[in-house]
Amino acid sequence: MSDLNAHVVIIGAGHAGGTLAALLRQYGHTGLISMVGDEPIPPYQRPPLSKAWLKGEADADSLALRPLAFYGEANIDFRPSVRAVKLERSARKVHLSDGSELSYDFLVIATGARAIALPIPGADLKGVLSLRTAADAEALKAQVGPGKQLAVVGGGYIGLEVAASGRALGAEVVVLERETRLLARVANEVLSEFFRDYHQQRGVRFELGASVTGFGTVLQFWVGGNIGTKAATRALERAAAAPTTNVTAPAAATQIVNPNALDSSPRADLDIPPEPTP
């Protein structure tokens, strides 16, 4: 960046946004830096959400990329619990959900990804959860324990981590995986069998080749053309993630960077309708 006094606005306070703000200061940027995030806490590590956070071994302070005080000391204007709602590219201005505005010289969109809800009956029920944020992890932790039954939809790494954490908390756990083996997209058969055996020995049950068809008082799924059911007081969706937003090509006078490809963190900071094409 040629102008070290430029005002940089970062939409998204995930791992990418928080790291960028800190690195700008570290490498000598002297201009104002504003960072907007829809969560109430500063940028934090996401991988431990499915492990240490669920088991009560971590909290927002211990997972923070940097202490909250850092942003004030580094003259970074951190705005939590706020999202961008309108972008005026020609005026280089961002409108925020709290009614305030930010003018910028450079705009960075680092909104990451959001969880995709399964398009099946019952996906909006109270006991059906997803895991993308600290608030999601806290909600899940509060509802999983001895005597509870947890169904995890998805046998990838995060699903298996949640299953292990659920067992550590005393819950009965079943993992439903669409493929015929665990970690089918990222691991060979030997590794898949190792993880299946490892978790089975610790009480996790598996339904492989299972496509979930609905949530209710029981969980419905298909296996080999036959319908099955599992009782579950809580279900965790691990379907997929998608970019939080798509941004149209910026006007020539505006410089926008979108590092979504580098940040798969759960974000929902940007809610900007596309501008009409000239």
N, C-alpha and C positions, 0 to 999 in steps of 0.2 A: 504494500500500500504506500503510494508516494506521499500522501498528505498525512503526516503524523498528528495533525490537529483536527482531523475530520471527526464528525460525530457518527459513530457506528451504532446502529440499532440491531440487536439480535432478537429475533422472534423464536422463542424456544429455549427453555432453561433445563434441557437435558444434559447428557454427558457432552455432546458436541458443543452446544451453546455455552455451557459453563467453562469448558476447556478453552474455547476460542477467546472468551472474554479475558481469562487469566493470561493466556499466551500473548494477547495483544499488549497487555501491560508489561509482561516480562520482556518483550522485544522492543519496548520503547515507545509505544503509542501513547501520546500525551493528551489526545482529544477525549471528549466525553464518550463513554460506552454505556449504553442502556440495554438491559436484558429483560425480556418479558417472558413470564412463565405462568401457566394456569394452575400449577400446584402451589400449595402454601409454604413449601420448604425449598431451600436452595438445592442446586444440582447434586445428585447423589449417585452412588453405584447401584446399578439395577440387578446384576446377577445374584447377590445375596438375598433378594426378596423371596426366592423360592426355597431358601435354605435357612440361613441364620435368622432372618427376620421372622419367619414362620415359627421357628423354635424358641423365639424370645431371646436370642443371643445377640441381636443387633437392633439399633433404632436409627432415627433420622440423623442424629449427631454423629454416630459412629460410621455411618455410610456416606456422609457428606463428602463431596470431592474436596471442598474447602470449608472452613467454618463460616458461618453467616457473617461474622465480623470482618472477614477478609474483603468482602465486596465493598463495604463502606470505606475500609482503609485504603483500598486500591482505587477509590473514586469510581466504582462501577455502580451505576444506577439500576439496582435489581428491583424489579416490580413483580412480586409473587401474586398468585390468585387473579391474574389478569390475562385476557386473550386479545389478540388483534382482530378487529371486526371489519376494518375497511382500509384499503391501501390506495392512496392517491399517488400514482407513480410520477405524474408530471409535476406535482407540487412537492414530491419527496416527503410525504407525510403519512404516518400511520395513526389510525384512530383505534383506541383501545376500549374494552368493554366497560371500564369505569368512567367513561366519558372524556378522558384526557386524550391528548394528542402528542405525538413525537415527530419532530422533523429530523431528517437524517441526510447524511452525505453518502453513506454506504448502508445497505440493508442486507442482513444475513438471515435467511430462513432456515432454521434448524429444528423443525417441528417433529421430526422423527416419524413414528408410526403409531397406529391405533389398533386395538384388538378388533377382529372381525367376529361378530356374533353369528352363531350357527343359524341358518334360515330354516328352523324347524319349530314345530309347536312346543310351547313352554320355555323357549329360550329366554323369555323376559321374566320368568318367575323369580321370586325373591331368593331362593336357594341356589340359583344358577349364577356362578361367579366367573370372572375372568381375572387374569393376573398380569397387569402391565404397570401398575404404579404402587407406591408405598401404601396408599389408601386401600388399594385392592388387597395387598398382602395383610394389612391390619384387619380388614373385614373377614378375610378367610381365617386368619389365626383365631379370631374371636369365636368362630363357629365350628372349629374342628377340635375334637378332644375325645376322651374316653366315652364310649357308647354311641359315638356318631359314626355315620357311614359316608364315606367320601368317594365319589366316582370322578375320575380324572379322564377327560376326553383328549386323547393324544398321547402317544408313547414316545415322544422325543425326549431330549435331555431335560427340558424344564418340567415336563409332565412327570418324569421319573423322579426328579428332585422333590417336587411337591408330594408325590406318593410316599417317598422316604420320610419327608417331614411329617406327613399325616400319620404315618405309623409311629414315629417318634413321639407324637402327641397323644397316642393311644387310640386313634380312629381306625375303623375297618376301611380298607382301601381297595378299590378295583380300578384298573386302568383299561380303558377301551381304546384300541388302536385299529385304524382302518386297514393298514397293511398287514401282511401275514407274519411280520416279525417287527420287533422294536427297532427304532433308529434306522429304518430301512433306507432312508435317503442319505444318511451320513456315515453309516458304519457297515462293515462286512458281516456275514452271517455268524462268524465265530464271536465277534464282539457283541452282536445282538443277543446270542444265546448266553454269553457270560452275564450281561446285565439282567436278563430275564431270570436266570438262576439265582443271581445275587439278591434280587428283590423278592423273589418267591420265598427264599429261605428266611426272609424277614417279615413274611406275612402278607405281602402284596399279591393280589390276585390279578390275572390278566384275561382279557377277552380280545384275541387277535382276529383280524379280518372282520372287525365289527364296525358297522356304520350306524351311528346314532340317528334315530328317527324321531325322537321326541322326549321331552322332559315332563314329569308329572309326579304323582305319588310314587311311581316307579320309573326307572329309566328304560326306555325301549331301544332295541338295537337289532340289526340284522347280522347274522353270521351264516354264511354259506346258503343264503336264500331262506333261512328260517328265522323267525322273530324270537327274540329273547327278552327277558326283563331282569333288572337288578334293582333291589331296594336301595335308595340313597337319600339321606337327609340333606346332603350338599353335593353339588356337581360343579366341577371346574372345567371351563372350556379352554382348550388349548388348540383352537382351530388354525388360526393364521393371523398375520398382521398385514396392514396395508399402510402406505404413506398417508399421513394425516391430511394432506391437501395437495392439490395440483395448482401450480402458479403459472399464469400465462407469461409469455416472453415479455421481459421488461422493455420500457421505452428506452431509446438510445441514451437519454440523459441520466438514466438511473443505473446503478451497478448493484446487482443482486447475486448473491451466492446461495446455492441450495445444497447443503451437505447431507441431505437425507440419506444418501447411499452409505454414509459413514456412521449414521446415528440411528439405530433401530430402537431407541428408547421410546417409551410410551409418551406421546405428546398429544395435546389437543389445544395448542396455544393459538392456532390460526384458523379463523373462520371467515375467509375473504372470498366473496363471489368473484368470478373472473370478469375482467373488463371486456366490453365488446371489441372485436377486432376492427381496426380502422378501415 
